[in-house]
Amino acid sequence: MRILVIEDENPAAKRLMTLLKPHFPDAWVFGNLDTVKESVDWLGAHPQPDLIFCDIQLADGLSFEIFQKCPVASPVIFTTAFDQYAIKAFQVNAVDYLLKPIDPKELENAIEKFKRNQLQKNLDLQLLKDLLRPNQQTYKSRFLVRFGEKIQSIPVEEVSFFFSEERITFLQTLEGKKYVLDQTMEQTEGQVDPSKFFRLNRKFLASLEAIDGVFTYSNSRLKVALKNCQDSDILVSREKVADFKGWLDQ
């Protein structure tokens, strides 16, 4: 969970972050950003946060300028001392509109509203995926690989893991042999059985047989060791930890 706080009053920002902690104990909270320019620069340089708390009157203008200058898909909870901007706020992905000083109960209601909206979006997305998914999912049993001028077929049972390096996708066998694949990691991920392969991060897609060890790491992440792999910094992000543990435990 990634939360961005845009607020030009430091005391108000600190109080808001304190109030948010019980509701999002594991969230990464960024900010506070206190200007339109700083907010636009931050949003242009980082992935979209899951939720934005945004004051309206900032040090260099109204925060609505942020949404005019860069695309923002994140839901927004506005916090302000003025009530005349409510209609305009709800034209910009607004979940709620809270007047300062923020009442803890009103904040709780706004957060519950956000969570309900996100749950409904997830349900709608899953329904769409179910409708688009074929009745019978089939996966590749072999992969064509290149080794110099030679092309050969590798059974999926012999694959240890796939990895990406400088935009090239490689297949590594259980014996430690590496081959080039003429496709992307995203294409490869969709061609293998998810009960047998797990996308650890952007670089690695590993089979269960490839896992040599799993270790706890900072910020609730996991560190994975793969057999015959020289990369010693293979990390599973916090967002994937629960799914990864479930995959190991199936």
KOLLUMVEX-862633 format. One record per residue (C-alpha): residue number from 1; residue in three letters; x, y, z. Coordinates in nm, 4 decimals, decimal comma. Layout:
// residues N
NUM|ala|X|Y|Z
...
***
This chain:
// residues 250
1|met|0,0000|0,0000|0,0000
2|arg|0,1479|0,3340|-0,1114
3|ile|-0,0019|0,6598|0,0191
4|leu|0,0968|1,0083|-0,0951
5|val|0,0321|1,3105|0,1295
6|ile|0,0158|1,6537|-0,0375
7|glu|-0,0126|1,9164|0,2345
8|asp|0,1625|2,2535|0,2836
9|glu|0,1067|2,2711|0,6600
10|asn|0,3552|2,0468|0,8413
11|pro|0,1519|2,0152|1,1661
12|ala|-0,1579|1,9120|0,9673
13|ala|0,0489|1,6619|0,7649
14|lys|0,2010|1,5057|1,0761
15|arg|-0,1397|1,4760|1,2439
16|leu|-0,2864|1,3157|0,9320
17|met|-0,0033|1,0615|0,9135
18|thr|-0,0565|0,9777|1,2799
19|leu|-0,4291|0,9234|1,2218
20|leu|-0,3588|0,7037|0,9176
21|lys|-0,1220|0,4656|1,0971
22|pro|-0,3907|0,2469|1,2665
23|his|-0,5796|0,2115|0,9368
24|phe|-0,2742|0,1349|0,7202
25|pro|-0,0064|-0,0036|0,9572
26|asp|0,2023|-0,1509|0,6752
27|ala|0,1635|0,1340|0,4245
28|trp|0,4471|0,3323|0,2753
29|val|0,3560|0,6977|0,3257
30|phe|0,5292|0,9507|0,0996
31|gly|0,5346|1,3230|0,1686
32|asn|0,4424|1,5589|0,2721
33|leu|0,4699|1,7500|-0,0561
34|asp|0,3771|2,1160|-0,0147
35|thr|0,3633|2,2641|-0,3668
36|val|0,1966|2,1967|-0,7003
37|lys|0,5359|2,1808|-0,8724
38|glu|0,6836|1,9329|-0,6242
39|ser|0,3744|1,7125|-0,6530
40|val|0,3800|1,7128|-1,0339
41|asp|0,7520|1,6265|-1,0327
42|trp|0,6978|1,3443|-0,7809
43|leu|0,4064|1,1930|-0,9721
44|gly|0,6059|1,2091|-1,2937
45|ala|0,8979|1,0213|-1,1389
46|his|0,7160|0,7518|-0,9368
47|pro|0,4491|0,4858|-0,9923
48|gln|0,0945|0,5937|-0,9142
49|pro|0,0207|0,5630|-0,5401
50|asp|-0,2742|0,3571|-0,4200
51|leu|-0,4280|0,6578|-0,2430
52|ile|-0,3620|1,0327|-0,2277
53|phe|-0,4503|1,2662|0,0590
54|cys|-0,4466|1,6143|-0,0874
55|asp|-0,4909|1,9630|0,0552
56|ile|-0,6422|2,2117|-0,1903
57|gln|-0,4643|2,5382|-0,1162
58|leu|-0,0907|2,4741|-0,1503
59|ala|0,2078|2,7059|-0,1226
60|asp|0,2125|2,7858|-0,4956
61|gly|-0,1514|2,7464|-0,5994
62|leu|-0,4541|2,5172|-0,5912
63|ser|-0,3898|2,1431|-0,6022
64|phe|-0,6346|2,1049|-0,8925
65|glu|-0,3467|2,2275|-1,1109
66|ile|-0,1681|1,8989|-1,0345
67|phe|-0,4400|1,6977|-1,2055
68|gln|-0,4395|1,9332|-1,5025
69|lys|-0,0637|1,9006|-1,5536
70|cys|-0,0234|1,5236|-1,5184
71|pro|-0,2499|1,2174|-1,5443
72|val|-0,3510|1,0834|-1,2028
73|ala|-0,5496|0,7598|-1,1797
74|ser|-0,5175|0,7240|-0,8024
75|pro|-0,8217|0,7811|-0,5803
76|val|-0,7990|1,1078|-0,3842
77|ile|-0,9281|1,2129|-0,0429
78|phe|-0,9209|1,5920|-0,0254
79|thr|-0,8461|1,7662|0,3039
80|thr|-0,9078|2,1396|0,3308
81|ala|-1,0250|2,4164|0,5578
82|phe|-1,2597|2,5476|0,2885
83|asp|-1,5848|2,3946|0,1664
84|gln|-1,6302|2,5899|-0,1600
85|tyr|-1,4196|2,3462|-0,3640
86|ala|-1,6260|2,0341|-0,2976
87|ile|-1,7966|2,0154|-0,6384
88|lys|-1,4699|2,0627|-0,8264
89|ala|-1,2972|1,8050|-0,6046
90|phe|-1,5412|1,5314|-0,6983
91|gln|-1,4525|1,5844|-1,0631
92|val|-1,0981|1,4619|-0,9888
93|asn|-1,1102|1,0967|-0,8713
94|ala|-1,2310|1,2125|-0,5306
95|val|-1,3318|0,9477|-0,2778
96|asp|-1,4225|1,2007|-0,0105
97|tyr|-1,3826|1,5625|0,0977
98|leu|-1,2779|1,6245|0,4582
99|leu|-1,2806|1,9617|0,6303
100|lys|-0,9988|2,0568|0,8669
101|pro|-0,9418|1,9985|1,1473
102|ile|-0,9946|1,6392|1,0400
103|asp|-1,2338|1,4462|1,2575
104|pro|-1,0991|1,0909|1,3204
105|lys|-1,4431|0,9389|1,2706
106|glu|-1,4941|1,1178|0,9388
107|leu|-1,1482|1,0043|0,8306
108|glu|-1,2378|0,6463|0,9225
109|asn|-1,5573|0,6702|0,7154
110|ala|-1,3628|0,8039|0,4185
111|ile|-1,1080|0,5224|0,4422
112|glu|-1,3840|0,2604|0,4625
113|lys|-1,5421|0,4148|0,1548
114|phe|-1,2066|0,3923|-0,0260
115|lys|-1,1647|0,0269|0,0751
116|arg|-1,5162|-0,0609|-0,0422
117|asn|-1,4502|0,1070|-0,3765
118|gln|-1,1235|-0,0813|-0,4189
119|leu|-1,2880|-0,4121|-0,3288
120|gln|-1,5604|-0,3523|-0,5867
121|lys|-1,3011|-0,2636|-0,8517
122|asn|-1,1098|-0,5821|-0,7750
123|leu|-1,4284|-0,7886|-0,7977
124|asp|-1,5197|-0,6244|-1,1288
125|leu|-1,1692|-0,6856|-1,2643
126|gln|-1,1752|-1,0502|-1,1561
127|leu|-1,5167|-1,0952|-1,3169
128|leu|-1,3825|-0,9479|-1,6413
129|lys|-1,0799|-1,1798|-1,6279
130|asp|-1,3074|-1,4786|-1,5674
131|leu|-1,5228|-1,3829|-1,8646
132|leu|-1,2218|-1,3434|-2,0916
133|arg|-1,0417|-1,6555|-1,9688
134|pro|-1,0844|-1,9640|-2,1899
135|asn|-1,2698|-2,2551|-2,0346
136|gln|-0,9605|-2,4697|-2,0535
137|gln|-0,6251|-2,2998|-2,0016
138|thr|-0,3394|-2,4711|-2,1824
139|tyr|0,0297|-2,4128|-2,1197
140|lys|0,3404|-2,4786|-2,3223
141|ser|0,5074|-2,8160|-2,2802
142|arg|0,8269|-2,7201|-2,4680
143|phe|1,0223|-2,4048|-2,5532
144|leu|1,2215|-2,3417|-2,8700
145|val|1,5596|-2,1879|-2,7830
146|arg|1,8647|-2,0654|-2,9716
147|phe|2,2216|-2,1701|-2,8999
148|gly|2,4445|-2,0022|-3,1539
149|glu|2,3190|-2,1196|-3,4934
150|lys|2,1415|-2,4149|-3,3381
151|ile|1,7717|-2,4247|-3,2481
152|gln|1,6445|-2,6895|-3,0083
153|ser|1,3380|-2,7728|-2,8008
154|ile|1,3544|-2,7766|-2,4183
155|pro|1,0789|-2,9610|-2,2248
156|val|0,9235|-2,7379|-1,9615
157|glu|1,0046|-3,0052|-1,6992
158|glu|1,3744|-2,9297|-1,7560
159|val|1,3369|-2,5542|-1,7023
160|ser|1,4771|-2,4180|-1,3771
161|phe|1,3915|-2,0529|-1,4298
162|phe|1,3564|-1,7723|-1,6829
163|phe|1,5293|-1,4389|-1,6408
164|ser|1,5580|-1,1079|-1,8214
165|glu|1,8825|-0,9237|-1,8836
166|glu|1,9234|-0,6113|-2,0961
167|arg|1,5772|-0,6717|-2,2488
168|ile|1,6692|-1,0265|-2,3523
169|thr|1,4823|-1,3243|-2,2076
170|phe|1,6836|-1,6310|-2,1105
171|leu|1,5840|-1,9844|-2,0151
172|gln|1,8048|-2,1746|-1,7716
173|thr|1,7715|-2,5496|-1,7300
174|leu|1,8010|-2,7541|-1,4133
175|glu|2,1492|-2,8480|-1,5329
176|gly|2,2490|-2,4812|-1,5425
177|lys|2,2516|-2,4360|-1,9219
178|lys|2,1340|-2,0973|-2,0515
179|tyr|1,9478|-2,0308|-2,3766
180|val|1,7998|-1,7237|-2,5459
181|leu|1,4222|-1,7027|-2,5941
182|asp|1,2735|-1,4937|-2,8753
183|gln|0,9994|-1,3464|-2,6563
184|thr|0,9422|-1,1222|-2,3565
185|met|0,9152|-1,2232|-1,9919
186|glu|0,5491|-1,1174|-1,9956
187|gln|0,4767|-1,3522|-2,2858
188|thr|0,6669|-1,6319|-2,1128
189|glu|0,4803|-1,5847|-1,7847
190|gly|0,1492|-1,6367|-1,9640
191|gln|0,2719|-1,9604|-2,1245
192|val|0,3683|-2,1537|-1,8098
193|asp|0,1532|-2,3155|-1,5442
194|pro|0,1290|-2,0716|-1,2484
195|ser|0,1138|-2,3668|-1,0097
196|lys|0,4656|-2,4610|-1,1220
197|phe|0,6227|-2,1218|-1,1934
198|phe|0,6144|-1,7961|-0,9949
199|arg|0,7122|-1,4454|-1,1081
200|leu|0,9426|-1,3432|-0,8236
201|asn|1,0011|-0,9943|-0,9625
202|arg|1,0433|-0,8200|-1,2971
203|lys|1,3612|-1,0140|-1,3699
204|phe|1,2943|-1,3721|-1,2543
205|leu|1,0252|-1,6327|-1,3242
206|ala|1,1195|-1,9460|-1,1309
207|ser|1,0034|-2,3066|-1,1024
208|leu|0,9542|-2,4720|-0,7664
209|glu|1,2543|-2,6968|-0,8345
210|ala|1,4746|-2,3883|-0,8763
211|ile|1,4156|-2,2601|-0,5219
212|asp|1,7255|-2,3273|-0,3150
213|gly|1,6309|-2,1169|-0,0129
214|val|1,3963|-1,8434|0,1094
215|phe|1,5036|-1,5852|0,3677
216|thr|1,3395|-1,2938|0,5473
217|tyr|1,4586|-0,9508|0,4371
218|ser|1,4033|-0,5857|0,5312
219|asn|1,0632|-0,4125|0,4951
220|ser|0,8762|-0,7459|0,5168
221|arg|1,0234|-0,8666|0,1887
222|leu|1,1736|-1,2064|0,1121
223|lys|1,5077|-1,2942|-0,0409
224|val|1,5243|-1,6017|-0,2654
225|ala|1,8235|-1,8140|-0,3618
226|leu|1,7977|-2,0036|-0,6902
227|lys|2,0028|-2,3091|-0,7801
228|asn|2,2911|-2,2423|-1,0204
229|cys|2,2167|-1,8690|-1,0145
230|gln|2,4892|-1,6104|-0,9539
231|asp|2,2447|-1,3332|-0,8641
232|ser|2,2419|-1,3134|-0,4840
233|asp|1,9891|-1,0277|-0,4573
234|ile|1,6642|-1,1818|-0,5804
235|leu|1,3916|-1,0115|-0,3781
236|val|1,0180|-1,0751|-0,3580
237|ser|0,8313|-0,7483|-0,3028
238|arg|0,6003|-0,7014|-0,0043
239|glu|0,2977|-0,7051|-0,2346
240|lys|0,3876|-1,0545|-0,3599
241|val|0,5019|-1,2138|-0,0325
242|ala|0,1609|-1,3586|0,0620
243|asp|0,1042|-1,5007|-0,2876
244|phe|0,4551|-1,6435|-0,2953
245|lys|0,4093|-1,8181|0,0415
246|gly|0,0760|-1,9573|-0,0790
247|trp|0,2450|-2,0840|-0,3965
248|leu|0,5133|-2,2594|-0,1899
249|asp|0,2500|-2,4096|0,0390
250|gln|0,0083|-2,5436|-0,2257
***
